[in-house]
């Protein structure tokens, strides 16, 4: 999955419930299920242009939410920090039950 598609999928995961049902479904089919515009159009009785417009407006809406809240950015920063902690812990305590417990607890936070 390319970075742009992953980014859109994360935005949809975080803010998808704030979209209309049609926007959410269209984005999910295109970004997560890899349906083409033509397939989505045929399934929904729309034109490819209409599907493109729905995707474009939905993406703009999702990016607007992210610009205001920064939830996805903070989530990704936390994941990076936890990854760094994990690598350090594994290096310091490679076969320790306590380190495995700490790592499990960190993963639960994500």
Residue pairs with C-beta under 8 A, 6 or more apart in sequence:
1 9
5 31
7 72
8 27
8 31
8 59
8 62
9 31
9 32
10 72
10 75
10 76
11 59
11 62
11 63
11 65
11 66
11 72
12 19
12 24
12 27
12 28
12 31
12 32
12 62
14 65
14 66
14 71
14 72
14 75
15 61
15 62
15 65
15 66
15 71
16 24
16 27
16 28
16 62
17 24
18 61
18 65
19 27
19 58
19 61
19 62
22 44
22 54
23 54
23 57
23 58
23 61
24 58
26 40
26 44
26 51
26 54
26 55
26 58
27 54
27 55
27 58
27 59
27 62
29 35
29 39
29 40
29 43
30 36
30 37
30 40
30 51
30 55
35 43
37 48
37 51
37 52
38 48
40 46
40 51
41 47
41 48
41 50
41 51
44 51
46 54
66 72
66 73
78 109
78 110
79 110
82 106
82 107
82 109
82 110
85 106
86 103
86 106
89 99
89 102
89 103
90 99
90 103
92 99
93 99
